[in-house]
Amino acid sequence: EAAKQCGRARLMKIELPLAFEEFVKNSATPSDETFVFFSERGGADFAALKPSKKMTAVVGAEGGWEDAEIESARNN
């Protein structure tokens, strides 16, 4: 219903959950994909994002990201 309301022609693909470390180590980003990591400690500069056909958005738990998780995401 939400997809209809937004006018999407297709449903978005939602993957099964992965452990965070497994995800960041195995999520090589192809040049045609935009990878966005949302953190409560810093806003994203959406104006700087380049258009792409595929986007991976990573949103943390309600309690926020741990320092080690943020560092791991930056390093990978």
N, C-alpha and C positions, 0 to 999 in steps of 0.2 A: 504493500500500500504506500509506503514512503517513497519507493521508486516511482510509482505512478504520479504521486503528488509533485515530485521534483521534475517530472517530464522525461525521465530516463527511458531510453528504448530497451535497455537490457539491465538485468540485475548486476550489481557489482560482485566481484568474486571475493569471498571471505575464506581465508585459509584456516586450517585447524591450529589451535594454540601450540606454541613452541616454547621451550625454556629460553629466556632472554639471551643468555650467552650463546646458545646454539643459533639463534636467529641472527645476531649481529655478526657472528663469525662466518655464517653461510649465506649471507645476503649481499653478495656482490651486486653492485648496482650497474646495470648496463648504461651506456651513454644515452639511451632513449628513455630512461626512467628517472623520475624525480623521487627522491627519498626525503621524507620530512619526519623529523623526530621532535615531538611536542614535549616541552618541559615547562613546568610551572616556574622555573627560575630564569626564564628568558624567552622573550617573544620571538616568533618567526618573522622574518622580513619577507612577507608574501609577495611584495612588489619585485623582489629580486629573483623569484622563482622563474625558471624558463619553462615555457609550455612543453608538455610531453604527452605521449599517448598513454603512458602508464605512470601511476603514482603509488608509492607505498607510504602510508601514514602510520606512524607508531605513536600510540597514546598510552601513557602509563596508568598505573593503579591510582585509586583515589588518594592514597597517602603520599603519592609523589615518587619520583625516582630516587634511588640511593646514589651517593656520589660515585661509587664504583660502577654503577650501570651507565651513568652519564659519560664517564671517562671511557668505558668500553665502547660505547656507541661512537664517540668521537674518534677513537683509535681504529675502529673498523669501518 
